[in-house]
Amino acid sequence: MMLQANWLQWLRMPSKLSQKGVLGMNQRNHSYIGRYNDRRLYPLVDNKLKTKQIALQAGAKVPELIGVIHNQAEVRQLKKLIPRASGFVIKPAQGSGGKGIMVITHQDDGRFFKPSGAEVSSADLERHVSNILAGLFSLGGKNDVALIESLIEFDDRLLKFSYEGVPDIRVVVFHGFPVMAMMRCSTAASDGKANLHQGAVGVGLDIASGRAVNAVQFDHPIRHHPDTQADLSTLQVDNWTELLQLASSAWEMTRLGYVGTDIVLDKTRGPMILELNARPGLAIQIANACGLLPRLKYIEQQLDSGQLTVLSLQERVSFSQQHFLREACF
């Protein structure tokens, strides 16, 4: 715990950031997003419907799409789209930061229930879809479309690490190489959403093994989940290499050099791509108690020397697992 605390103290001292290899927002925007991400490709990841389409074309697994509502005239069709016996998720195609996502875990005779047990009426669902279409949750407030997806049946072994919500795994991928990963675990404070800014727990994951190396909530180090009391240091993601290969395939799908891949673990279908992000946030460094910059620069150096230009997907993942080992801070 002392290492965690010291590292976070250094983060509060701007003069020490570069010494710790921390990538700042300006450098991220200029040297990585601006340099390696062609803006013409942004629609592929800014629109979740397009992301799903390119993922399916590439043979990647994604949550099942139940239906799409394109305009206000179709809102009344929502009842026909919603499955009778299972849960579902309603989300804006162009939302960000988890905004506008409504999760329904089950329904009973026209009554719908959120993960917290709170009841939602069919009128509430239609109102929410109307708000999505109006652009209430979309980037730039643009008119949007509403996606209805099947509910993720996440792995029972991860139940204790999340509260009333599905945990997801963010992997930052640079030129097809996975460079850093974390699991985002929902809490009561985050209202069951895997959003760190709203109070979800960020658990840094070792690229080599998928085991937990550090954990934070609201940028403060923790060891136990605040609601379930699960020991976060025991978290281990199974099928880790398969997951990294799925995450890294985002480079082939989009040709974006610097991208965040968000993955969920379904207990029957395994890892599935939830969404992609051309501007992945920097909190992953705090979750890992480790800076991104040395890893990014190392790959740049190897690419510039011509050492890594012809590696396959499997070889890129293997390279990262060999070079980006991380010791636990717990």
C-alpha positions as CSV (number, residue, x, y, z in Angstrom):
1,M,0.0,0.0,0.0
2,M,2.9,2.4,0.7
3,L,4.0,2.1,-3.0
4,Q,0.5,3.0,-4.1
5,A,0.3,6.0,-1.8
6,N,3.7,7.3,-2.8
7,W,2.9,6.9,-6.5
8,L,-0.3,8.9,-6.2
9,Q,1.5,11.6,-4.2
10,W,4.0,11.9,-7.1
11,L,1.1,12.3,-9.5
12,R,0.1,15.5,-7.6
13,M,3.5,17.0,-8.2
14,P,3.7,18.1,-11.9
15,S,7.5,18.2,-11.8
16,K,7.6,14.5,-11.1
17,L,5.1,13.3,-13.8
18,S,7.7,12.9,-16.6
19,Q,10.0,11.0,-14.2
20,K,7.2,8.5,-13.5
21,G,6.5,8.1,-17.3
22,V,3.0,9.5,-17.0
23,L,1.4,10.5,-20.2
24,G,-0.4,13.8,-19.9
25,M,-3.5,14.9,-21.8
26,N,-1.7,17.4,-24.0
27,Q,1.0,15.0,-25.0
28,R,-1.6,12.2,-25.6
29,N,-3.7,14.5,-27.8
30,H,-0.7,15.8,-29.8
31,S,1.8,13.0,-29.9
32,Y,-0.5,10.0,-30.1
33,I,-4.1,10.7,-30.9
34,G,-3.3,13.6,-33.3
35,R,-0.3,11.8,-34.9
36,Y,-1.6,8.3,-35.2
37,N,-5.4,8.6,-35.5
38,D,-6.8,9.8,-38.8
39,R,-9.9,11.8,-38.0
40,R,-11.6,10.4,-41.0
41,L,-11.7,7.1,-39.2
42,Y,-13.3,8.4,-36.0
43,P,-16.9,7.6,-37.1
44,L,-16.0,3.9,-36.9
45,V,-15.6,4.2,-33.2
46,D,-17.7,7.2,-32.2
47,N,-20.8,5.4,-33.4
48,K,-21.4,2.1,-31.6
49,L,-23.6,0.8,-34.4
50,K,-20.8,1.2,-36.9
51,T,-18.3,-0.3,-34.4
52,K,-20.5,-3.4,-34.1
53,Q,-20.8,-3.7,-37.8
54,I,-17.0,-3.6,-38.5
55,A,-16.4,-6.0,-35.6
56,L,-18.8,-8.5,-37.0
57,Q,-17.2,-8.1,-40.4
58,A,-13.9,-8.9,-38.8
59,G,-15.3,-12.0,-37.1
60,A,-15.1,-10.6,-33.6
61,K,-17.7,-11.4,-31.0
62,V,-20.0,-8.6,-29.8
63,P,-23.2,-8.4,-27.7
64,E,-26.3,-9.4,-29.7
65,L,-28.1,-6.5,-31.3
66,I,-31.8,-6.8,-30.7
67,G,-32.9,-3.8,-32.6
68,V,-32.3,-0.1,-33.5
69,I,-34.7,2.8,-33.2
70,H,-33.9,5.5,-35.7
71,N,-36.6,8.2,-35.1
72,Q,-39.5,9.3,-32.9
73,A,-42.1,7.5,-35.0
74,E,-40.4,4.2,-34.2
75,V,-40.4,4.7,-30.4
76,R,-43.8,2.9,-30.1
77,Q,-42.2,-0.1,-31.7
78,L,-40.0,-0.5,-28.6
79,K,-42.3,-3.0,-26.9
80,K,-42.1,-5.3,-30.0
81,L,-38.3,-5.2,-29.9
82,I,-37.8,-5.9,-26.2
83,P,-37.4,-9.6,-25.4
84,R,-40.0,-11.0,-23.1
85,A,-38.0,-13.4,-20.9
86,S,-34.6,-11.8,-20.5
87,G,-32.9,-8.5,-19.7
88,F,-31.6,-6.0,-22.2
89,V,-29.6,-2.7,-22.5
90,I,-30.7,0.5,-24.2
91,K,-27.9,2.8,-25.2
92,P,-27.2,5.8,-27.5
93,A,-25.1,4.9,-30.6
94,Q,-23.0,8.1,-30.1
95,G,-22.9,8.3,-26.3
96,S,-19.7,8.7,-24.2
97,G,-18.7,8.1,-20.7
98,G,-21.5,5.6,-20.0
99,K,-24.1,8.4,-20.4
100,G,-27.6,7.3,-21.5
101,I,-27.1,3.6,-20.9
102,M,-30.1,1.9,-19.2
103,V,-29.8,-1.6,-18.1
104,I,-32.8,-3.8,-17.4
105,T,-32.0,-7.1,-15.7
106,H,-35.5,-8.6,-15.9
107,Q,-39.2,-7.9,-16.4
108,D,-42.4,-9.1,-15.0
109,D,-45.8,-8.6,-16.6
110,G,-44.9,-5.3,-18.2
111,R,-42.8,-4.1,-15.2
112,F,-39.1,-3.5,-15.8
113,F,-36.3,-3.7,-13.2
114,K,-32.9,-2.1,-13.1
115,P,-29.9,-3.8,-11.4
116,S,-30.6,-2.0,-8.2
117,G,-34.2,-3.4,-8.2
118,A,-35.7,0.0,-9.0
119,E,-38.8,-0.4,-11.2
120,V,-39.1,1.3,-14.6
121,S,-42.3,1.6,-16.5
122,S,-42.7,1.2,-20.3
123,A,-43.4,4.9,-20.5
124,D,-40.1,5.6,-18.8
125,L,-38.3,3.4,-21.4
126,E,-40.0,5.2,-24.2
127,R,-39.1,8.6,-22.7
128,H,-35.5,7.5,-22.4
129,V,-35.4,6.4,-26.0
130,S,-36.8,9.7,-27.1
131,N,-34.1,11.5,-25.1
132,I,-31.5,9.4,-26.9
133,L,-32.9,10.3,-30.3
134,A,-32.9,14.0,-29.4
135,G,-29.2,13.8,-28.7
136,L,-29.4,14.3,-24.9
137,F,-26.5,11.9,-24.4
138,S,-24.6,12.0,-27.7
139,L,-21.3,13.7,-28.5
140,G,-22.0,17.3,-29.4
141,G,-25.7,16.9,-28.7
142,K,-26.3,15.6,-32.3
143,N,-29.5,13.6,-33.1
144,D,-28.8,9.9,-32.4
145,V,-30.2,6.4,-32.7
146,A,-31.0,4.0,-29.8
147,L,-29.5,0.5,-29.7
148,I,-31.2,-2.3,-27.9
149,E,-28.7,-5.1,-27.0
150,S,-29.0,-8.4,-25.2
151,L,-27.8,-8.4,-21.6
152,I,-24.4,-9.7,-20.9
153,E,-24.4,-12.9,-18.7
154,F,-21.0,-12.2,-17.2
155,D,-18.8,-14.8,-15.7
156,D,-19.9,-16.0,-12.3
157,R,-16.3,-15.9,-11.1
158,L,-16.3,-12.1,-11.4
159,L,-19.6,-11.6,-9.5
160,K,-17.8,-10.7,-6.2
161,F,-15.7,-8.0,-7.9
162,S,-18.6,-5.8,-9.1
163,Y,-21.8,-4.5,-7.6
164,E,-25.1,-4.4,-9.6
165,G,-23.4,-4.1,-12.9
166,V,-21.2,-5.8,-15.5
167,P,-17.4,-5.2,-15.1
168,D,-15.5,-4.4,-18.3
169,I,-11.9,-4.5,-19.3
170,R,-10.2,-1.5,-21.0
171,V,-7.1,-2.3,-23.0
172,V,-5.1,0.6,-24.6
173,V,-3.7,-0.6,-27.9
174,F,-0.9,1.1,-29.8
175,H,-0.2,0.1,-33.4
176,G,-1.8,-3.3,-32.6
177,F,0.2,-3.9,-29.4
178,P,-1.7,-4.1,-26.1
179,V,0.2,-1.7,-23.8
180,M,-1.9,-1.4,-20.6
181,A,-5.2,-2.8,-19.2
182,M,-7.6,-2.4,-16.4
183,M,-10.9,-3.9,-15.2
184,R,-13.6,-1.4,-14.3
185,C,-15.8,-2.7,-11.6
186,S,-19.1,-1.0,-10.7
187,T,-20.1,0.1,-7.2
188,A,-23.0,1.5,-5.4
189,A,-21.4,4.9,-5.8
190,S,-21.3,4.5,-9.6
191,D,-24.9,3.3,-9.7
192,G,-23.9,0.0,-11.1
193,K,-22.0,1.6,-14.0
194,A,-18.3,0.8,-14.8
195,N,-17.3,4.5,-14.9
196,L,-14.3,5.5,-12.8
197,H,-15.4,9.2,-12.7
198,Q,-18.7,8.1,-11.1
199,G,-17.0,5.9,-8.5
200,A,-16.3,2.6,-10.1
201,V,-13.2,0.7,-9.0
202,G,-10.3,0.6,-11.4
203,V,-8.2,-2.5,-11.1
204,G,-4.9,-2.5,-13.0
205,L,-4.1,-5.7,-14.8
206,D,-0.7,-7.2,-15.7
207,I,-0.4,-7.5,-19.4
208,A,1.5,-10.7,-19.1
209,S,-0.9,-12.6,-17.0
210,G,-4.2,-10.8,-16.5
211,R,-3.8,-10.7,-12.7
212,A,-4.6,-7.7,-10.6
213,V,-1.6,-5.5,-9.7
214,N,-3.3,-2.4,-8.2
215,A,-6.7,-1.0,-7.5
216,V,-8.1,2.5,-6.9
217,Q,-11.4,4.3,-6.4
218,F,-11.7,8.0,-6.8
219,D,-7.9,7.9,-7.4
220,H,-7.2,6.5,-4.0
221,P,-5.6,3.1,-3.5
222,I,-7.9,0.3,-2.1
223,R,-7.5,-3.4,-1.6
224,H,-11.1,-4.5,-1.1
225,H,-14.3,-3.7,-3.2
226,P,-16.2,-1.1,-1.2
227,D,-19.5,-3.0,-1.4
228,T,-18.7,-6.7,-1.8
229,Q,-15.5,-6.6,0.3
230,A,-13.9,-8.9,-2.2
231,D,-10.1,-8.9,-2.1
232,L,-9.2,-7.2,-5.3
233,S,-5.6,-8.6,-5.2
234,T,-7.0,-12.0,-6.0
235,L,-8.7,-10.9,-9.3
236,Q,-7.4,-13.0,-12.2
237,V,-8.9,-12.8,-15.7
238,D,-9.1,-16.2,-17.5
239,N,-8.5,-16.7,-21.2
240,W,-6.2,-13.6,-21.0
241,T,-4.2,-14.1,-24.1
242,E,-7.5,-14.6,-26.1
243,L,-8.8,-11.4,-24.7
244,L,-5.7,-9.5,-25.6
245,Q,-5.8,-10.8,-29.1
246,L,-9.4,-9.6,-29.4
247,A,-8.5,-6.2,-28.1
248,S,-5.5,-5.8,-30.3
249,S,-7.5,-6.8,-33.4
250,A,-9.1,-3.3,-33.1
251,W,-6.0,-2.0,-35.1
252,E,-6.9,-4.2,-38.1
253,M,-10.5,-3.2,-37.8
254,T,-10.1,0.5,-37.6
255,R,-6.4,1.4,-38.6
256,L,-6.4,3.7,-35.6
257,G,-2.9,3.7,-34.1
258,Y,-3.9,4.7,-30.6
259,V,-7.2,3.2,-29.4
260,G,-9.0,1.9,-26.3
261,T,-10.8,-1.4,-26.6
262,D,-13.6,-2.2,-24.1
263,I,-14.3,-5.8,-23.6
264,V,-16.9,-7.7,-21.5
265,L,-16.7,-11.4,-20.5
266,D,-19.8,-13.4,-21.2
267,K,-19.9,-16.7,-19.3
268,T,-20.9,-18.7,-22.4
269,R,-19.5,-16.6,-25.3
270,G,-16.3,-15.5,-23.7
271,P,-14.7,-12.1,-24.4
272,M,-16.7,-9.7,-26.6
273,I,-16.0,-6.2,-27.9
274,L,-18.3,-3.7,-26.2
275,E,-17.0,-0.5,-27.8
276,L,-13.9,1.2,-29.2
277,N,-12.5,4.6,-28.3
278,A,-10.2,6.9,-30.3
279,R,-9.6,9.0,-27.3
280,P,-9.1,6.6,-24.4
281,G,-8.7,8.3,-21.0
282,L,-5.6,8.4,-18.9
283,A,-6.9,7.1,-15.6
284,I,-5.7,3.7,-16.6
285,Q,-2.3,4.9,-15.4
286,I,-3.6,5.5,-11.9
287,A,-5.3,2.1,-11.8
288,N,-2.0,0.5,-12.7
289,A,0.3,2.8,-10.7
290,C,2.3,2.9,-13.8
291,G,2.9,5.4,-16.6
292,L,2.0,4.7,-20.3
293,L,4.8,6.8,-21.8
294,P,7.8,4.3,-21.5
295,R,5.7,1.6,-23.2
296,L,4.5,3.8,-26.0
297,K,8.0,5.1,-26.7
298,Y,9.5,1.6,-26.6
299,I,7.1,0.4,-29.3
300,E,7.8,3.6,-31.3
301,Q,11.5,2.9,-31.2
302,Q,11.1,-0.7,-32.3
303,L,8.8,0.3,-35.1
304,D,11.2,3.1,-36.3
305,S,14.0,0.5,-36.4
306,G,11.9,-1.8,-38.5
307,Q,11.9,-4.6,-35.8
308,L,8.1,-4.9,-35.4
309,T,6.7,-4.0,-38.7
310,V,5.7,-7.4,-39.9
311,L,4.5,-9.1,-36.7
312,S,1.2,-11.0,-36.7
313,L,-1.6,-10.4,-34.2
314,Q,-0.5,-13.3,-32.1
315,E,3.2,-12.1,-32.2
316,R,2.2,-8.6,-31.2
317,V,0.4,-9.8,-28.1
318,S,3.3,-12.1,-27.2
319,F,5.7,-9.2,-27.6
320,S,3.7,-7.1,-25.1
321,Q,3.4,-10.0,-22.6
322,Q,7.1,-10.5,-22.7
323,H,8.1,-6.8,-22.4
324,F,5.5,-5.2,-20.2
325,L,5.5,-7.3,-17.1
326,R,4.1,-5.6,-14.0
327,E,4.7,-6.5,-10.3
328,A,1.8,-6.1,-7.9
329,C,1.6,-3.0,-5.6
330,F,-0.8,-4.6,-3.1
